[in-house]
């Protein structure tokens, strides 16, 4: 399959390109307006087909495109590819608004082409047990050091990982989700948020502190006779009947596998082999982004 990577920034260079370049099923194509980056990565990964213009790339009819560009251009780039009948992978968020996500989902359904979002935390090996029985509690914390930000970017570019993870493993809200927010010193910026909601079987709670002393991520899940704790998405422990065992990748397990990228790309490639839109998958993406939008709405002053 000829799969084009569009936008060759940090995440594309650290995760996607190294994995796809060594996959014998994939012939990578590269697309960026940065000529120096394009030439350097083409040499490093021995990629022969490169593009500096997106319209020229689409005219070459790749089997799929993977969009790793900045969030504001996700929607127009994805829309152009879907209109051309080309399957699309987009780094989270799909868009920075629920309405934009809905429009792309509708377009993918109309074209019957795969549309996939890079929520790697759905594929963490360390969290496999959380999918095997209903959870009574799920607590997800994702904190950053000295990184307050604007509310929409806060929710859609970063906190969306927590919201999607909670929905995926714990369940979507039954009723309204509750939000607490803490403003930063900078005007219009957020320093922290905390959310909670009831699910069919229990409850979910998520938080993000962007004035923390260190960047970290912790996940705690509970079910009947089950406790699980994971740090940095990769290592932790699992307990049943008071027996505790370590979980996570072994010493030689690559970090990209531990962080879900390998399994996520397998799902993406399997979806490409079908060539069809997955409506249930799209519905889950719409739900996560709609939750982010509704929580963002709670920050607006009541009139």
Secondary structure as GFF3:
##gff-version 3
##sequence-region A 1 303
A	DSSP	beta_strand	2	6	.	.	.	ID=ss1
A	DSSP	alpha_helix	10	11	.	.	.	ID=ss2
A	DSSP	pi_helix	12	16	.	.	.	ID=ss3
A	DSSP	alpha_helix	17	21	.	.	.	ID=ss4
A	DSSP	beta_strand	27	31	.	.	.	ID=ss5
A	DSSP	alpha_helix	35	45	.	.	.	ID=ss6
A	DSSP	beta_strand	50	51	.	.	.	ID=ss7
A	DSSP	alpha_helix	54	59	.	.	.	ID=ss8
A	DSSP	beta_strand	64	67	.	.	.	ID=ss9
A	DSSP	three_ten_helix	71	73	.	.	.	ID=ss10
A	DSSP	alpha_helix	74	83	.	.	.	ID=ss11
A	DSSP	beta_strand	87	91	.	.	.	ID=ss12
A	DSSP	alpha_helix	98	111	.	.	.	ID=ss13
A	DSSP	beta_strand	115	118	.	.	.	ID=ss14
A	DSSP	three_ten_helix	120	123	.	.	.	ID=ss15
A	DSSP	three_ten_helix	125	131	.	.	.	ID=ss16
A	DSSP	beta_strand	137	143	.	.	.	ID=ss17
A	DSSP	beta_strand	149	150	.	.	.	ID=ss18
A	DSSP	alpha_helix	151	153	.	.	.	ID=ss19
A	DSSP	pi_helix	154	159	.	.	.	ID=ss20
A	DSSP	alpha_helix	160	165	.	.	.	ID=ss21
A	DSSP	pi_helix	166	170	.	.	.	ID=ss22
A	DSSP	beta_strand	178	183	.	.	.	ID=ss23
A	DSSP	beta_strand	189	198	.	.	.	ID=ss24
A	DSSP	beta_strand	203	209	.	.	.	ID=ss25
A	DSSP	beta_strand	216	223	.	.	.	ID=ss26
A	DSSP	beta_strand	226	231	.	.	.	ID=ss27
A	DSSP	beta_strand	235	240	.	.	.	ID=ss28
A	DSSP	beta_strand	243	248	.	.	.	ID=ss29
A	DSSP	alpha_helix	255	258	.	.	.	ID=ss30
A	DSSP	alpha_helix	261	274	.	.	.	ID=ss31
A	DSSP	alpha_helix	279	298	.	.	.	ID=ss32
###
